[in-house]
Amino acid sequence: MLVDEVIHTSSFMVMPDTYWMYRTAPKTDMSWAAGEDVFGIIDDGEERTIILTSATRPADMPAEAYGPLVAFRVRTSKPFAAPGFLASLCGAVAATETSVLALSTFTFDYIFVRNASADAAEQALAERGLQTELP
């Protein structure tokens, strides 16, 4: 099966930072994020999701927050070549009763989980067949 081949030739690493995810209304002023390390912003016209790299939640955050989170960066050996790749990894993590937020770039998939579930998620990804990268 192609998905298994790609998984066994792909790798992941635990990102060293702590992350927080926020939800605001679309096009919301983001002056509160000045000085914060922004990992990603997605605005789909119905809501804006902001992911910050931060050990603690900013005190004046005018948004719904979710975190703290750990991120796993998955390096895909063959981007766009294996339908079901990300679903298979998220399914392995979900089997540990862990909720995930997945975000993809061209080369990497990021799987975010709550800090308390990080060890179970890491074990699930390794058992699914991903090789472990060192930071």
Phi, psi and omega per residue, in radians:
M1 nan 2.310 -3.072
L2 -1.061 -0.701 -3.137
V3 -1.016 -0.807 3.139
D4 -1.095 -0.687 3.116
E5 -1.087 -0.789 -3.129
V6 -1.168 -0.739 3.114
I7 -1.031 -0.782 -3.091
H8 -1.258 -0.208 3.066
T9 -1.935 0.196 3.097
S10 -1.921 2.941 -3.085
S11 -2.476 2.933 3.092
F12 -2.489 2.760 3.013
M13 -2.445 2.641 3.051
V14 -1.461 2.123 3.122
M15 -1.222 2.489 -3.020
P16 -1.339 -0.165 -3.059
D17 -1.651 2.975 2.988
T18 -1.871 2.492 -3.055
Y19 -2.179 2.684 3.017
W20 -2.291 2.439 3.104
M21 -1.950 2.391 -3.105
Y22 -2.228 2.601 3.069
R23 -2.158 2.270 3.066
T24 -2.314 3.066 3.014
A25 -1.206 2.726 3.124
P26 -1.077 2.599 3.071
K27 1.037 0.384 3.112
T28 -1.160 2.495 3.057
D29 -1.004 2.335 -3.110
M30 -1.981 0.446 -3.138
S31 -1.069 -0.453 3.100
W32 -1.103 -0.363 -3.109
A33 -1.564 0.000 3.125
A34 -1.007 2.261 -3.133
G35 1.518 -0.145 3.103
E36 -1.535 2.682 3.102
D37 -1.562 1.791 -3.088
V38 -1.497 2.118 3.088
F39 -1.472 -0.708 -3.128
G40 -2.908 2.648 3.083
I41 -2.336 2.252 3.068
I42 -2.221 2.130 3.120
D43 -2.170 1.880 -3.074
D44 -1.721 0.195 -3.138
G45 1.574 -0.321 3.087
E46 -1.863 -0.527 3.077
E47 -2.757 2.833 3.060
R48 -2.053 2.258 3.065
T49 -1.924 2.255 -3.129
I50 -2.126 2.303 3.071
I51 -2.001 2.095 3.133
L52 -1.929 2.551 2.991
T53 -1.593 1.863 -3.048
S54 -2.793 2.320 3.129
A55 -1.205 -0.490 -3.141
T56 -2.316 2.791 3.114
R57 -1.313 2.211 3.082
P58 -0.969 2.364 -3.026
A59 -1.097 -0.612 -3.054
D60 -1.753 0.535 -3.100
M61 -1.241 2.010 -3.132
P62 -1.584 0.839 -3.024
A63 -2.630 2.793 3.013
E64 -1.212 2.343 -3.046
A65 -2.071 2.630 3.078
Y66 -2.447 2.171 -3.129
G67 2.753 -3.007 -0.035
P68 -1.239 2.676 -3.077
L69 -2.148 2.679 2.970
V70 -1.913 2.506 3.108
A71 -1.988 2.402 2.998
F72 -1.909 2.122 3.101
R73 -1.659 2.088 -3.124
V74 -1.776 2.118 3.079
R75 -1.641 1.913 -3.089
T76 -1.428 2.229 -3.108
S77 -1.230 -0.490 -3.137
K78 -2.443 1.435 -3.119
P79 -0.963 2.395 3.065
F80 1.158 0.269 -3.068
A81 -1.825 -0.189 -3.035
A82 -2.338 1.561 3.084
P83 -0.948 2.293 -3.138
G84 1.678 -0.023 -3.111
F85 -0.990 -1.026 -3.103
L86 -1.161 -0.652 3.107
A87 -1.069 -0.673 3.136
S88 -1.136 -0.741 3.135
L89 -1.190 -0.775 3.122
C90 -1.128 -0.617 3.089
G91 -1.113 -0.688 3.111
A92 -1.112 -0.720 3.116
V93 -1.217 -0.743 -3.141
A94 -1.069 -0.538 3.119
A95 -1.096 -0.287 3.081
T96 -1.616 0.247 -3.108
E97 1.136 0.591 -3.131
T98 -1.972 2.250 3.048
S99 -1.401 2.587 -3.123
V100 -2.260 2.690 2.884
L101 -2.074 2.157 3.134
A102 -1.935 2.427 3.121
L103 -2.431 2.345 -3.074
S104 -2.128 2.552 2.929
T105 -2.022 -2.978 -3.108
F106 -1.109 -0.774 -3.050
T107 -1.779 -0.494 -3.016
F108 -2.056 2.608 2.914
D109 -1.986 2.409 3.093
Y110 -1.986 2.274 3.096
I111 -2.036 2.027 -3.130
F112 -1.783 2.364 3.060
V113 -2.403 2.787 3.064
R114 -1.104 2.589 -3.129
N115 -0.889 -0.727 -3.076
A116 -1.115 -0.366 -3.118
S117 -1.801 0.087 -3.011
A118 -1.077 -0.767 -3.105
D119 -1.110 -0.755 3.128
A120 -1.127 -0.716 3.129
A121 -1.141 -0.761 3.121
E122 -1.059 -0.765 3.111
Q123 -1.103 -0.726 -3.133
A124 -1.104 -0.721 3.128
L125 -1.150 -0.718 3.116
A126 -1.161 -0.748 3.141
E127 -1.181 -0.482 3.103
R128 -1.246 -0.325 3.037
G129 2.139 -0.040 3.083
L130 -1.208 2.480 3.047
Q131 -1.438 2.602 -3.105
T132 -1.612 2.276 3.038
E133 -1.721 2.609 3.022
L134 -1.639 2.528 -3.138
P135 -1.154 nan nan
